[in-house]
Amino acid sequence: MDNLTKLTDQYWVLVDENISSKIVYIFRDNNELLVSKNGQVERAKWDYLGNDALLIESKDNVTLYRNAFLDEVILVLKADGCEDYACFVNEKNMGG
């Protein structure tokens, strides 16, 4: 994850069982995180801490994630200290 160009300014769609909602994460170069849920946007912040660690601060909480996998198509983050994974697909690589 040391090369953040794969992460930033991409539209990362959260893969979730709830297919009635589309949630998109956009990590901007200025450490702003835009989270769009069915078009409604919430602003948050993100910081890359090095060592594959990513801190995400929303209005409700601050969470430390570890990068489990990142390439041009797939992003997988794991909440530090638990078994919860967040899986994302780069929107430009999604069919349909």
JOKASUL-V207781 format. One record per backbone hydrogen bond with DSSP energy under -1.0 kcal/mol. NH is the residue of the N-H (numbers start at 1). CO is the residue of the C=O. E is the energy in kcal/mol with one decimal. If there is no record, write none. Layout:
NH;CO;E
NH;CO;E
This chain:
6;3;-1.1
8;4;-2.7
9;27;-3.1
12;25;-2.7
13;89;-2.9
14;23;-2.9
15;87;-3.4
19;17;-1.5
21;18;-1.3
24;36;-2.7
25;12;-3.2
26;34;-2.5
28;32;-2.9
31;28;-1.7
33;44;-2.8
34;26;-2.4
35;42;-2.7
36;24;-2.8
37;40;-2.7
38;22;-2.9
40;37;-1.9
42;35;-2.4
44;33;-2.8
45;57;-2.4
46;31;-2.2
47;55;-2.1
49;53;-2.6
53;50;-1.5
54;65;-2.9
55;47;-2.9
56;63;-2.7
57;45;-2.8
58;61;-2.9
63;56;-2.7
65;54;-3.3
66;78;-3.0
67;52;-2.6
68;76;-2.7
69;76;-1.7
71;74;-2.3
75;88;-2.0
76;69;-3.0
77;86;-2.7
78;66;-2.7
79;84;-2.2
80;64;-2.9
82;79;-1.7
86;77;-3.2
88;75;-2.9
89;13;-2.1
90;73;-2.9
91;11;-3.4
93;90;-2.2
94;91;-1.6
